[in-house]
Amino acid sequence: MSATARVRLAQELHDGIAQDLVGLSYFIDALLARDDASIELRQKLRTLRFTISDVLERVRREIYELRVDTTKDELLLAGDMKYELSRVFNELIRNIEEHSHANEITISIGDDGVGGAHLKDGHHGLRGATERISDLGGSLSIESEKPGTHIEISLPWNPR
């Protein structure tokens, strides 16, 4: 298997199965914290939690092994940049959710293109994005002077 394929597989394992196992672990922890769980149920949940932890550790070892001995040049992956950026963004949001204890998040993206981006009649992309962010209680600002465009999103962070 090529280094590129190994790295892509490692990324997919991390962003897919490993994250799903972490999510299951959190769910089981929440069930264990409930006062109405019987002793028998707690024992079964603990067994399941330990099993998931063992599987997660094996997946992490496999991820590590897949990434070993790859050079920086081998890490440059071909493929759909939008897809890869989407996966990165999802991982960053998961990290905020799990670790930050934040009350607000800010997302900023910019480019060095021709500029001129603004809400236009008959064009729904930016308008739809603005409406979605507004529905979430946030704001979206657009600065678009030549050259380039800069968009910033601010949102209250209360995912649970």
DSSP file (Angstrom, degrees, kcal/mol; ACC not computed):
  #  RESIDUE AA STRUCTURE BP1 BP2  ACC     N-H-->O    O-->H-N    N-H-->O    O-->H-N    TCO  KAPPA ALPHA  PHI   PSI    X-CA   Y-CA   Z-CA
    1    1 A M              0   0    0      0, 0.0     5,-0.0     0, 0.0     0, 0.0   0.000 360.0 360.0 360.0 134.6    0.0    0.0    0.0
    2    2 A S     >  -     0   0    0      1,-0.1     4,-2.4     4,-0.0     5,-0.2  -0.239 360.0-113.7 -69.1 160.0    1.4    3.4   -0.9
    3    3 A A  H  > S+     0   0    0      1,-0.2     4,-2.6     2,-0.2     5,-0.2   0.890 118.1  53.9 -60.5 -39.6    2.2    6.0    1.7
    4    4 A T  H  > S+     0   0    0      1,-0.2     4,-2.4     2,-0.2    -1,-0.2   0.921 109.5  46.7 -62.3 -43.9   -0.5    8.2    0.4
    5    5 A A  H  > S+     0   0    0      2,-0.2     4,-2.5     1,-0.2    -1,-0.2   0.887 111.5  52.1 -65.9 -38.7   -3.1    5.4    0.7
    6    6 A R  H  X S+     0   0    0     -4,-2.4     4,-2.5     2,-0.2    -2,-0.2   0.929 111.1  46.8 -62.7 -44.5   -1.9    4.6    4.2
    7    7 A V  H  X S+     0   0    0     -4,-2.6     4,-2.5     2,-0.2    -2,-0.2   0.919 112.0  50.1 -65.0 -42.8   -2.2    8.2    5.3
    8    8 A R  H  X S+     0   0    0     -4,-2.4     4,-2.5     1,-0.2    -1,-0.2   0.922 111.5  48.7 -61.9 -42.7   -5.7    8.5    3.8
    9    9 A L  H  X S+     0   0    0     -4,-2.5     4,-2.7     2,-0.2    -2,-0.2   0.911 110.3  51.5 -62.5 -42.2   -6.8    5.3    5.5
   10   10 A A  H  X S+     0   0    0     -4,-2.5     4,-2.4     2,-0.2    -2,-0.2   0.910 110.6  48.9 -60.5 -42.3   -5.4    6.6    8.8
   11   11 A Q  H  X S+     0   0    0     -4,-2.5     4,-3.1     2,-0.2     5,-0.3   0.923 111.8  48.3 -63.1 -44.3   -7.3    9.8    8.4
   12   12 A E  H  X S+     0   0    0     -4,-2.5     4,-1.8     1,-0.2     5,-0.4   0.897 111.4  50.1 -65.1 -40.0  -10.5    8.0    7.6
   13   13 A L  H  <>S+     0   0    0     -4,-2.7     5,-2.9     2,-0.2     6,-0.4   0.926 114.8  44.6 -62.3 -43.7  -10.1    5.7   10.6
   14   14 A H  I  <>S+     0   0    0     -4,-2.4     5,-0.9     1,-0.2    -2,-0.2   0.948 119.0  40.4 -65.9 -48.7   -9.5    8.7   12.9
   15   15 A D  I  <5S+     0   0    0     -4,-3.1    -1,-0.2    -5,-0.2    -2,-0.2   0.693 129.8  26.6 -76.6 -18.2  -12.3   10.8   11.5
   16   16 A G  I  X5S+     0   0    0     -4,-1.8     4,-2.4    -5,-0.3     5,-0.2   0.733 128.5  18.5-105.7 -89.5  -14.7    7.9   11.3
   17   17 A I  I  >5S+     0   0    0     -5,-0.4     4,-2.6     1,-0.2     5,-0.2   0.896 125.0  50.4 -58.6 -47.3  -14.5    4.8   13.5
   18   18 A A  I  ><S+     0   0    0     -5,-2.9     4,-2.1     1,-0.2    -1,-0.2   0.923 113.3  45.8 -61.2 -44.0  -12.3    6.4   16.2
   19   19 A Q  H  ><S+     0   0    0     -5,-0.9     4,-2.5    -6,-0.4    -1,-0.2   0.879 111.4  52.9 -67.3 -36.4  -14.6    9.4   16.6
   20   20 A D  H  X S+     0   0    0     -4,-2.4     4,-2.4     2,-0.2    -2,-0.2   0.910 109.3  49.3 -62.8 -41.7  -17.6    7.1   16.6
   21   21 A L  H  X S+     0   0    0     -4,-2.6     4,-2.2     2,-0.2    -2,-0.2   0.898 110.3  50.3 -65.1 -40.2  -16.1    5.1   19.4
   22   22 A V  H  X S+     0   0    0     -4,-2.1     4,-2.3     2,-0.2    -2,-0.2   0.926 110.4  50.7 -62.1 -44.0  -15.3    8.2   21.4
   23   23 A G  H  X S+     0   0    0     -4,-2.5     4,-2.2     1,-0.2    -2,-0.2   0.905 109.6  49.9 -60.5 -42.7  -18.9    9.3   20.9
   24   24 A L  H  X S+     0   0    0     -4,-2.4     4,-2.7     1,-0.2    -1,-0.2   0.898 108.6  53.6 -61.7 -40.2  -20.2    6.0   22.1
   25   25 A S  H  X S+     0   0    0     -4,-2.2     4,-2.6     1,-0.2    -2,-0.2   0.921 109.1  47.9 -61.1 -44.4  -17.9    6.2   25.2
   26   26 A Y  H  X S+     0   0    0     -4,-2.3     4,-2.2     2,-0.2    -1,-0.2   0.898 111.3  51.3 -63.0 -39.8  -19.3    9.6   26.1
   27   27 A F  H  X S+     0   0    0     -4,-2.2     4,-2.0     2,-0.2    -2,-0.2   0.922 111.0  47.2 -63.8 -43.8  -22.9    8.3   25.6
   28   28 A I  H  X S+     0   0    0     -4,-2.7     4,-2.7     1,-0.2    -2,-0.2   0.908 109.7  53.9 -64.4 -41.4  -22.2    5.4   27.9
   29   29 A D  H  X S+     0   0    0     -4,-2.6     4,-1.4     1,-0.2    -1,-0.2   0.901 108.1  50.6 -58.2 -40.6  -20.6    7.7   30.5
   30   30 A A  H  < S+     0   0    0     -4,-2.2     4,-0.5     1,-0.2    -1,-0.2   0.895 110.5  48.8 -65.1 -39.6  -23.7    9.8   30.4
   31   31 A L  H >< S+     0   0    0     -4,-2.0     3,-1.1     1,-0.2    -2,-0.2   0.896 109.0  53.1 -65.9 -39.4  -25.9    6.7   31.0
   32   32 A L  H 3< S+     0   0    0     -4,-2.7    -1,-0.2     1,-0.2    -2,-0.2   0.802 103.9  57.9 -64.9 -28.0  -23.6    5.6   33.9
   33   33 A A  T 3< S+     0   0    0     -4,-1.4    -1,-0.2    -5,-0.2    -2,-0.2   0.617  83.1 106.2 -78.7 -12.1  -24.1    9.0   35.5
   34   34 A R    X   -     0   0    0     -3,-1.1     3,-0.8    -4,-0.5    -3,-0.0  -0.439  66.3-144.0 -70.9 140.6  -27.9    8.6   35.6
   35   35 A D  T 3  S+     0   0    0      1,-0.2    -1,-0.1    -2,-0.1    -4,-0.0   0.744  95.2  61.0 -73.8 -24.5  -29.4    7.9   39.0
   36   36 A D  T 3  S+     0   0    0      2,-0.0     2,-0.4     0, 0.0    -1,-0.2   0.372  74.9 114.1 -89.9   6.6  -32.1    5.6   37.7
   37   37 A A    <   -     0   0    0     -3,-0.8    -5,-0.0    -6,-0.2    -6,-0.0  -0.633  65.8-127.5 -79.1 130.3  -29.7    3.0   36.2
   38   38 A S     >  -     0   0    0     -2,-0.4     4,-2.6     1,-0.1     5,-0.2  -0.245  20.3-111.0 -70.7 163.9  -29.9   -0.3   37.9
   39   39 A I  H  > S+     0   0    0      2,-0.2     4,-2.3     1,-0.2     5,-0.2   0.913 119.7  51.3 -61.5 -43.4  -26.8   -2.1   39.3
   40   40 A E  H  > S+     0   0    0      1,-0.2     4,-2.1     2,-0.2    -1,-0.2   0.922 111.0  47.6 -61.1 -44.3  -27.1   -4.8   36.6
   41   41 A L  H  > S+     0   0    0      1,-0.2     4,-2.8     2,-0.2    -2,-0.2   0.914 110.2  52.6 -63.4 -42.4  -27.3   -2.1   33.8
   42   42 A R  H  X S+     0   0    0     -4,-2.6     4,-2.6     1,-0.2    -1,-0.2   0.899 108.7  50.6 -60.0 -41.1  -24.3   -0.3   35.3
   43   43 A Q  H  X S+     0   0    0     -4,-2.3     4,-2.2     2,-0.2    -1,-0.2   0.926 112.5  45.9 -63.5 -44.3  -22.2   -3.5   35.2
   44   44 A K  H  X S+     0   0    0     -4,-2.1     4,-2.5     1,-0.2    -2,-0.2   0.899 112.9  50.3 -65.8 -40.1  -23.1   -4.2   31.6
   45   45 A L  H  X S+     0   0    0     -4,-2.8     4,-2.8     2,-0.2    -2,-0.2   0.897 109.7  50.5 -65.3 -39.9  -22.5   -0.6   30.6
   46   46 A R  H  X S+     0   0    0     -4,-2.6     4,-2.7     2,-0.2     5,-0.2   0.917 110.5  49.6 -63.7 -42.2  -19.0   -0.6   32.3
   47   47 A T  H  X S+     0   0    0     -4,-2.2     4,-2.3     1,-0.2    -2,-0.2   0.935 113.2  46.5 -60.5 -45.8  -18.2   -3.8   30.5
   48   48 A L  H  X S+     0   0    0     -4,-2.5     4,-2.6     2,-0.2    -2,-0.2   0.901 111.0  52.7 -62.1 -41.3  -19.2   -2.3   27.2
   49   49 A R  H  X S+     0   0    0     -4,-2.8     4,-2.3     1,-0.2    -2,-0.2   0.919 110.4  47.0 -62.2 -44.5  -17.3    0.9   28.1
   50   50 A F  H  X S+     0   0    0     -4,-2.7     4,-2.3     2,-0.2    -1,-0.2   0.891 111.8  51.3 -64.9 -39.2  -14.1   -1.1   28.8
   51   51 A T  H  X S+     0   0    0     -4,-2.3     4,-2.5    -5,-0.2    -2,-0.2   0.929 110.4  48.4 -63.0 -44.9  -14.6   -3.1   25.5
   52   52 A I  H  X S+     0   0    0     -4,-2.6     4,-2.8     1,-0.2    -2,-0.2   0.906 109.9  52.7 -62.1 -41.1  -15.0    0.1   23.6
   53   53 A S  H  X S+     0   0    0     -4,-2.3     4,-2.2     2,-0.2    -1,-0.2   0.904 109.8  48.7 -61.0 -41.3  -11.8    1.6   25.2
   54   54 A D  H  X S+     0   0    0     -4,-2.3     4,-2.0     2,-0.2    -2,-0.2   0.927 112.9  46.7 -63.9 -45.1   -9.9   -1.5   24.2
   55   55 A V  H  X S+     0   0    0     -4,-2.5     4,-2.5     1,-0.2    -2,-0.2   0.912 111.4  52.4 -63.6 -42.0  -11.1   -1.3   20.6
   56   56 A L  H  X S+     0   0    0     -4,-2.8     4,-2.5     1,-0.2    -1,-0.2   0.898 107.8  51.3 -61.6 -40.8  -10.4    2.4   20.5
   57   57 A E  H  X S+     0   0    0     -4,-2.2     4,-2.1     2,-0.2    -1,-0.2   0.900 110.1  49.3 -63.9 -40.1   -6.8    1.8   21.7
   58   58 A R  H  X S+     0   0    0     -4,-2.0     4,-2.3     2,-0.2    -2,-0.2   0.907 110.8  50.0 -64.9 -40.9   -6.3   -0.8   18.9
   59   59 A V  H  X S+     0   0    0     -4,-2.5     4,-2.6     1,-0.2    -2,-0.2   0.915 109.8  51.2 -63.0 -42.4   -7.7    1.5   16.3
   60   60 A R  H  X S+     0   0    0     -4,-2.5     4,-2.4     2,-0.2    -1,-0.2   0.894 109.2  50.5 -62.8 -39.7   -5.3    4.3   17.5
   61   61 A R  H  X S+     0   0    0     -4,-2.1     4,-2.8     2,-0.2    -1,-0.2   0.918 110.6  49.5 -63.2 -42.1   -2.4    1.9   17.3
   62   62 A E  H  X S+     0   0    0     -4,-2.3     4,-2.4     2,-0.2    -2,-0.2   0.909 109.5  51.7 -62.7 -41.7   -3.4    1.0   13.7
   63   63 A I  H  X S+     0   0    0     -4,-2.6     4,-1.4     2,-0.2    -1,-0.2   0.935 111.3  47.9 -59.4 -45.8   -3.7    4.7   12.9
   64   64 A Y  H  X S+     0   0    0     -4,-2.4     4,-1.2     1,-0.2     3,-0.4   0.936 111.5  49.6 -60.7 -46.9   -0.2    5.2   14.2
   65   65 A E  H  < S+     0   0    0     -4,-2.8     3,-0.3     1,-0.2    -1,-0.2   0.866 107.9  54.1 -62.4 -36.6    1.2    2.3   12.3
   66   66 A L  H  < S+     0   0    0     -4,-2.4    -1,-0.2     1,-0.2    -2,-0.2   0.827 111.7  45.5 -66.1 -30.2   -0.3    3.4    9.1
   67   67 A R  H >< S+     0   0    0     -4,-1.4     3,-1.0    -3,-0.4    -1,-0.2   0.648  87.0 110.8 -88.8 -15.9    1.3    6.8    9.5
   68   68 A V  T 3< S+     0   0    0     -4,-1.2     3,-0.1    -3,-0.3    -3,-0.0  -0.275  80.6  14.9 -62.8 143.8    4.8    5.6   10.4
   69   69 A D  T 3  S+     0   0    0      1,-0.2     2,-0.5     0, 0.0    -1,-0.2   0.731  87.1 134.7  67.1  26.4    7.6    6.1    7.9
   70   70 A T    <   -     0   0    0     -3,-1.0    -1,-0.2   -67,-0.1     2,-0.1  -0.900  45.6-141.3-103.7 137.0    5.8    8.6    5.7
   71   71 A T     >  -     0   0    0     -2,-0.5     4,-1.1    -3,-0.1     3,-0.3  -0.442  28.1-103.7 -88.3 167.3    7.8   11.7    4.6
   72   72 A K  H >> S+     0   0    0      1,-0.2     3,-0.8     2,-0.2     4,-0.5   0.902 122.8  53.1 -57.9 -42.1    6.3   15.1    4.3
   73   73 A D  H >4 S+     0   0    0      1,-0.3     3,-0.9     2,-0.2    -1,-0.2   0.854 105.7  54.1 -62.7 -33.6    6.1   14.8    0.5
   74   74 A E  H 34 S+     0   0    0     -3,-0.3    -1,-0.3     1,-0.2    -2,-0.2   0.726  98.4  64.8 -72.7 -20.0    4.2   11.6    0.9
   75   75 A L  H << S+     0   0    0     -4,-1.1     2,-0.8    -3,-0.8    -1,-0.2   0.642  74.1 101.5 -78.8 -13.2    1.6   13.3    3.1
   76   76 A L    <<  -     0   0    0     -3,-0.9     2,-0.4    -4,-0.5   -72,-0.1  -0.619  66.0-157.7 -73.1 111.5    0.5   15.6    0.2
   77   77 A L        -     0   0    0     -2,-0.8     2,-0.2   -70,-0.0    -2,-0.1  -0.719  11.7-138.9-100.1 139.3   -2.7   13.9   -0.8
   78   78 A A        +     0   0    0     -2,-0.4     2,-0.3     2,-0.0    -1,-0.0  -0.503  57.7  77.2 -80.1 161.6   -4.4   14.1   -4.1
   79   79 A G  S    S-     0   0    0     -2,-0.2     2,-0.8     4,-0.0     3,-0.1  -0.830  86.3 -20.6 134.0-169.6   -8.2   14.3   -4.0
   80   80 A D     >  -     0   0    0     -2,-0.3     4,-2.1     1,-0.2     3,-0.2  -0.632  45.2-162.1 -81.3 109.0  -11.0   16.7   -3.4
   81   81 A M  H  > S+     0   0    0     -2,-0.8     4,-2.9     1,-0.2     5,-0.2   0.863  90.4  56.6 -60.7 -37.1   -9.7   19.6   -1.4
   82   82 A K  H  > S+     0   0    0      1,-0.2     4,-2.2     2,-0.2    -1,-0.2   0.914 107.6  48.7 -61.6 -41.4  -13.3   20.6   -0.4
   83   83 A Y  H  > S+     0   0    0     -3,-0.2     4,-2.1     2,-0.2    -2,-0.2   0.937 112.8  47.0 -62.3 -47.0  -13.9   17.1    1.1
   84   84 A E  H  X S+     0   0    0     -4,-2.1     4,-2.3     1,-0.2    -2,-0.2   0.913 112.3  49.3 -63.6 -43.1  -10.6   17.2    3.0
   85   85 A L  H  X S+     0   0    0     -4,-2.9     4,-2.8     1,-0.2    -1,-0.2   0.875 108.5  54.5 -64.4 -36.3  -11.3   20.7    4.4
   86   86 A S  H  X S+     0   0    0     -4,-2.2     4,-2.5    -5,-0.2    -1,-0.2   0.913 108.6  48.2 -61.8 -42.7  -14.7   19.6    5.4
   87   87 A R  H  X S+     0   0    0     -4,-2.1     4,-2.1     2,-0.2    -2,-0.2   0.906 112.2  49.1 -64.2 -41.8  -13.2   16.7    7.4
   88   88 A V  H  X S+     0   0    0     -4,-2.3     4,-2.4     2,-0.2    -2,-0.2   0.935 111.1  49.8 -62.1 -46.4  -10.7   19.1    9.0
   89   89 A F  H  X S+     0   0    0     -4,-2.8     4,-2.3     1,-0.2    -2,-0.2   0.919 109.8  50.5 -59.8 -44.9  -13.5   21.5    9.9
   90   90 A N  H  X S+     0   0    0     -4,-2.5     4,-2.3     1,-0.2    -1,-0.2   0.895 110.3  50.4 -60.5 -40.2  -15.6   18.7   11.4
   91   91 A E  H  X S+     0   0    0     -4,-2.1     4,-2.3     2,-0.2    -1,-0.2   0.907 109.4  50.7 -64.9 -41.7  -12.6   17.6   13.5
   92   92 A L  H  X S+     0   0    0     -4,-2.4     4,-2.2     2,-0.2    -2,-0.2   0.904 110.2  49.5 -63.5 -41.0  -12.0   21.1   14.8
   93   93 A I  H  X S+     0   0    0     -4,-2.3     4,-2.7     2,-0.2    -1,-0.2   0.908 109.7  51.9 -64.2 -41.6  -15.6   21.5   15.8
   94   94 A R  H  X S+     0   0    0     -4,-2.3     4,-2.6     1,-0.2     5,-0.2   0.910 109.2  50.6 -60.1 -41.5  -15.5   18.1   17.6
   95   95 A N  H  X>S+     0   0    0     -4,-2.3     4,-2.4     2,-0.2     5,-0.6   0.899 110.2  49.0 -64.3 -40.3  -12.4   19.4   19.5
   96   96 A I  I  X>S+     0   0    0     -4,-2.2     4,-1.6     1,-0.2     5,-0.6   0.942 113.4  47.8 -61.4 -46.4  -14.2   22.6   20.5
   97   97 A E  I  <5S+     0   0    0     -4,-2.7    -2,-0.2     1,-0.2     4,-0.2   0.894 119.6  37.3 -61.8 -41.9  -17.1   20.6   21.7
   98   98 A E  I  <5S+     0   0    0     -4,-2.6    -1,-0.2    -5,-0.2    -2,-0.2   0.788 132.6  14.7 -83.9 -28.6  -15.1   18.1   23.7
   99   99 A H  I  <5S+     0   0    0     -4,-2.4    -3,-0.2    -5,-0.2    -2,-0.2   0.674 106.0  68.3-124.2 -20.8  -12.3   20.2   25.1
  100  100 A S  I  << -     0   0    0     -4,-1.6    -3,-0.1    -5,-0.6    -4,-0.1   0.807  63.0-152.8 -87.0 -29.2  -12.8   24.0   25.0
  101  101 A H      < +     0   0    0     -5,-0.6    -4,-0.1    -4,-0.2     2,-0.1   0.848  41.2 168.7  56.1  34.4  -15.7   24.8   27.4
  102  102 A A        -     0   0    0     -6,-0.4    -1,-0.2     1,-0.1     3,-0.1  -0.369  39.9-162.0 -78.9 155.3  -16.3   27.8   25.1
  103  103 A N  S    S+     0   0    0      1,-0.3    54,-3.0    -3,-0.1     2,-0.3   0.551  80.5  21.2-104.9 -18.0  -19.3   30.1   25.1
  104  104 A E  E     -A  156   0A   0     52,-0.3     2,-0.3     2,-0.0    -1,-0.3  -0.995  64.0-158.7-149.7 146.3  -18.7   31.5   21.7
  105  105 A I  E     -A  155   0A   0     50,-2.6    50,-2.6    -2,-0.3     2,-0.4  -0.945   4.1-156.9-125.6 152.8  -16.8   30.5   18.6
  106  106 A T  E     -A  154   0A   0     -2,-0.3     2,-0.5    48,-0.2    48,-0.2  -0.997   4.8-167.2-128.1 131.6  -15.5   32.6   15.6
  107  107 A I  E     -A  153   0A   0     46,-2.9    46,-3.2    -2,-0.4     2,-0.4  -0.976   9.0-175.5-120.0 129.6  -14.8   31.1   12.2
  108  108 A S  E     +A  152   0A   0     -2,-0.5     2,-0.4    44,-0.2    44,-0.2  -0.982   7.4 171.1-129.8 135.9  -12.8   33.2    9.7
  109  109 A I  E     +A  151   0A   0     42,-2.6    42,-3.1    -2,-0.4     2,-0.3  -0.998   6.0 170.7-143.2 141.4  -12.0   32.5    6.1
  110  110 A G  E     -A  150   0A   0     -2,-0.4     2,-0.3    40,-0.2    40,-0.2  -0.943  11.5-163.8-144.7 165.3  -10.5   34.6    3.5
  111  111 A D  E     -A  149   0A   0     38,-2.2    38,-0.7    -2,-0.3    -2,-0.0  -0.911  27.4-129.2-143.0 171.5   -9.1   34.5    0.0
  112  112 A D        +     0   0    0     -2,-0.3    36,-0.1    36,-0.2    38,-0.0  -0.088  67.3 122.7-112.4  32.2   -6.9   36.7   -2.3
  113  113 A G  S    S-     0   0    0     34,-0.2    35,-2.2    36,-0.1    -2,-0.0   0.242  82.8 -67.8 -79.4-155.6   -9.3   36.5   -5.2
  114  114 A V        -     0   0    0     33,-0.2    -1,-0.1     1,-0.2    30,-0.0   0.604  66.6-147.4 -77.9 -12.5  -11.0   39.3   -7.2
  115  115 A G        +     0   0    0     31,-0.1    -1,-0.2     1,-0.1    34,-0.2  -0.266  57.0 118.9  76.8-168.5  -13.3   40.4   -4.3
  116  116 A G        +     0   0    0     28,-1.0     2,-0.4    32,-0.4    -1,-0.1   0.566  36.6 153.9  85.4   9.3  -16.7   41.9   -4.8
  117  117 A A        +     0   0    0     31,-0.2     2,-0.3    26,-0.1    -1,-0.3  -0.572  15.5 132.7 -73.8 129.2  -18.6   39.2   -2.8
  118  118 A H        -     0   0    0     -2,-0.4     2,-0.3    25,-0.1     8,-0.2  -0.965  64.6 -68.6-162.6 170.0  -21.8   40.5   -1.3
  119  119 A L        -     0   0    0     -2,-0.3     2,-0.4     7,-0.1     5,-0.1  -0.533  57.1-173.0 -69.3 125.4  -25.5   39.5   -1.0
  120  120 A K    >   -     0   0    0      3,-0.4     3,-1.7    -2,-0.3     7,-0.2  -0.932  29.2-106.1-124.0 143.9  -27.0   39.7   -4.5
  121  121 A D  T 3  S+     0   0    0     -2,-0.4     3,-0.1     1,-0.3     0, 0.0  -0.455 108.9  19.5 -62.8 136.7  -30.6   39.3   -5.7
  122  122 A G  T 3  S+     0   0    0      1,-0.2     2,-0.5    -2,-0.1    -1,-0.3   0.372 105.4  97.0  83.5  -5.9  -31.0   36.0   -7.5
  123  123 A H    <   +     0   0    0     -3,-1.7    -3,-0.4     1,-0.1     4,-0.3  -0.976  45.8 177.1-117.8 125.0  -27.9   34.5   -5.8
  124  124 A H     >  +     0   0    0     -2,-0.5     4,-3.0     3,-0.1     5,-0.3   0.510  53.0  89.9-110.6  -5.2  -28.7   32.5   -2.7
  125  125 A G  H  > S+     0   0    0      2,-0.2     4,-2.1     1,-0.2     5,-0.1   0.971  99.8  29.5 -59.8 -60.8  -25.3   31.1   -1.5
  126  126 A L  H  > S+     0   0    0      2,-0.2     4,-2.7     1,-0.2    -1,-0.2   0.868 121.3  54.2 -69.0 -35.7  -24.2   33.9    0.8
  127  127 A R  H  > S+     0   0    0     -4,-0.3     4,-2.5     2,-0.2    -2,-0.2   0.933 110.0  47.0 -63.1 -44.6  -27.8   34.8    1.7
  128  128 A G  H  X S+     0   0    0     -4,-3.0     4,-2.5     2,-0.2    -2,-0.2   0.899 112.2  49.9 -63.1 -40.5  -28.5   31.2    2.7
  129  129 A A  H  X S+     0   0    0     -4,-2.1     4,-2.4    -5,-0.3    -2,-0.2   0.921 111.1  49.5 -63.3 -43.2  -25.3   31.0    4.8
  130  130 A T  H  X S+     0   0    0     -4,-2.7     4,-2.4     1,-0.2    -2,-0.2   0.912 111.9  48.4 -62.1 -43.2  -26.3   34.3    6.5
  131  131 A E  H  X S+     0   0    0     -4,-2.5     4,-2.6     2,-0.2    -2,-0.2   0.907 110.9  50.4 -64.5 -42.1  -29.8   33.1    7.2
  132  132 A R  H  X S+     0   0    0     -4,-2.5     4,-1.2     2,-0.2    -2,-0.2   0.931 112.3  46.5 -61.6 -45.5  -28.5   29.8    8.6
  133  133 A I  H  <>S+     0   0    0     -4,-2.4     5,-2.7     1,-0.2     3,-0.4   0.908 112.1  51.1 -64.6 -41.1  -26.0   31.5   10.9
  134  134 A S  H ><5S+     0   0    0     -4,-2.4     3,-2.0     1,-0.2    -1,-0.2   0.905 105.8  55.3 -61.2 -42.3  -28.7   33.9   12.0
  135  135 A D  H 3<5S+     0   0    0     -4,-2.6    -1,-0.2     1,-0.3    -2,-0.2   0.792 105.6  53.5 -60.8 -27.6  -31.0   31.0   12.8
  136  136 A L  T 3<5S-     0   0    0     -4,-1.2    -1,-0.3    -3,-0.4    -2,-0.2   0.403 125.2-104.5 -86.8   2.2  -28.2   29.7   15.1
  137  137 A G  T < 5S+     0   0    0     -3,-2.0    -3,-0.2     1,-0.3    -2,-0.1   0.633  85.1 110.5  86.9  14.4  -28.1   33.0   16.9
  138  138 A G      < -     0   0    0     -5,-2.7     2,-0.3    -6,-0.2    -1,-0.3  -0.374  59.3-121.8-112.2-170.7  -24.9   34.2   15.3
  139  139 A S  E     -B  154   0A   0     15,-2.4    15,-2.4    -2,-0.1     2,-0.4  -0.964   9.0-157.1-135.4 152.4  -23.7   36.7   12.8
  140  140 A L  E     -B  153   0A   0     -2,-0.3     2,-0.4    13,-0.2    13,-0.2  -0.996  11.9-169.4-130.0 125.3  -21.9   36.6    9.5
  141  141 A S  E     -B  152   0A   0     11,-2.8    11,-2.2    -2,-0.4     2,-0.5  -0.919   5.1-157.9-118.1 145.4  -19.9   39.5    8.2
  142  142 A I  E     -B  151   0A   0     -2,-0.4     2,-0.5     9,-0.2     9,-0.2  -0.981   9.7-178.1-124.1 124.8  -18.4   40.0    4.7
  143  143 A E  E     +B  150   0A   0      7,-2.9     7,-3.3    -2,-0.5     2,-0.2  -0.988  13.9 166.6-118.0 120.1  -15.5   42.3    3.8
  144  144 A S        +     0   0    0     -2,-0.5   -28,-1.0     5,-0.2     2,-0.3  -0.588   8.7 146.4-142.6  76.3  -14.8   42.1    0.1
  145  145 A E        -     0   0    0      2,-0.2   -30,-0.1    -2,-0.2    -2,-0.1  -0.827  59.7 -57.6-105.9 150.9  -12.6   44.8   -1.4
  146  146 A K  S    S+     0   0    0     -2,-0.3   -32,-0.1     1,-0.1   -31,-0.1  -0.493 120.7  36.1 -69.3 135.4  -10.3   44.0   -4.2
  147  147 A P  S    S-     0   0    0      0, 0.0   -33,-0.2     0, 0.0    -2,-0.2   0.648 120.5 -16.8 -86.0 150.8   -8.3   41.9   -3.9
  148  148 A G        -     0   0    0    -35,-2.2   -32,-0.4    -4,-0.1     2,-0.3   0.008  57.3-107.3  96.4 169.0  -10.0   39.3   -1.9
  149  149 A T  E     -A  111   0A   0    -38,-0.7   -38,-2.2    -5,-0.2     2,-0.4  -0.992  18.4-164.0-137.8 141.5  -12.8   38.5    0.4
  150  150 A H  E     -AB 110 143A   0     -7,-3.3    -7,-2.9    -2,-0.3     2,-0.4  -0.996   7.1-172.9-129.6 126.8  -12.9   37.9    4.2
  151  151 A I  E     -AB 109 142A   0    -42,-3.1   -42,-2.6    -2,-0.4     2,-0.4  -0.969   1.2-170.9-120.9 133.0  -15.9   36.3    5.9
  152  152 A E  E     -AB 108 141A   0    -11,-2.2   -11,-2.8    -2,-0.4     2,-0.4  -0.988   3.3-166.0-127.5 134.0  -16.2   36.0    9.6
  153  153 A I  E     -AB 107 140A   0    -46,-3.2   -46,-2.9    -2,-0.4     2,-0.4  -0.966   1.9-170.2-117.7 130.5  -18.8   34.0   11.5
  154  154 A S  E     +AB 106 139A   0    -15,-2.4   -15,-2.4    -2,-0.4   -48,-0.2  -0.985  13.0 173.5-120.5 133.3  -19.5   34.5   15.3
  155  155 A L  E     -A  105   0A   0    -50,-2.6   -50,-2.6    -2,-0.4     2,-0.2  -0.991  36.5-115.0-138.4 142.5  -21.8   32.0   17.1
  156  156 A P  E     -A  104   0A   0      0, 0.0     2,-0.8     0, 0.0   -52,-0.3  -0.580  36.5-135.2 -67.7 143.3  -22.8   31.3   20.6
  157  157 A W        +     0   0    0    -54,-3.0   -53,-0.0    -2,-0.2    -2,-0.0  -0.868  55.2 126.9-111.0 103.3  -21.5   27.9   21.5
  158  158 A N        +     0   0    0     -2,-0.8    -1,-0.1     1,-0.0   -55,-0.1  -0.468  17.9 161.6-148.6  69.1  -24.0   25.7   23.3
  159  159 A P              0   0    0      0, 0.0    -1,-0.0     0, 0.0   -62,-0.0   0.658 360.0 360.0 -71.5 -15.6  -24.2   22.5   21.3
  160  160 A R              0   0    0      0, 0.0    -2,-0.0     0, 0.0     0, 0.0   0.443 360.0 360.0-103.8 360.0  -25.8   20.4   24.1
